[in-house]
Amino acid sequence: MINKESNSVEWSGLMYELEDASEHLNVLISEMENDPEFDEINFKIQLQHIFFHLNRA
């Protein structure tokens, strides 16, 4: 497992991807709750973007 002390560069990359995934997930949830025109296509696009971040992590 990557750890902050012995792999600081890799740790930074991991944290970046996880934080970005979290941010995009929060946006997705907000848009689903608040945008009456939010549709399945938007859902799939945004979810795929989140998965890309998780996969890179």
N, C-alpha and C positions, 0 to 999 in steps of 0.2 A: 504494500500500500504506500502511496505517495505521502510523505509527511513534510511539514513545513520546515523543519530543521535541516534535514539532509537533502531535500529536493525543492529548494525555494522557487526555482523557475517553473518547474512542473506544477507545484502547488498553486502558484499564481494563475496558471492557465486553467487548472481544474476549478479553482474558485470563480474565475471569470465566467466559465461556461455554466456553472451551477447558479450563480447569481443572475446571469442573463436569462437562463431558463425560468427562474423564479419570477423575474420581472415580467417576462412575456406571459407567463401563466396568470399572473395577477391582472394583466391587461385583458387577456382572454376572458377571464371570469367577469370582470367589470363590463366588458362589451356585451357579453351574453346576457347579463342581468339588466343592462340599461339601454341597449340599442334594439328597438323593436324590428329593425330591418336586418338584424344579424341573421345570417343564414348558414346552411350546412357547408357551403363552399368556403365561406370565411372561416368557419370552425376548422375545417380540414387543413386549410392553408396555415393558420396560426398554430395548430397542434403539430403539424409537420415541422414548423420552425422550432418549436419547443423541443421536439424529439431530436432534431439535429444538434442542439446544444447539449442535450443529455448524452447523446451518442459520442460526441467529441469529448465529453468529460470522462 
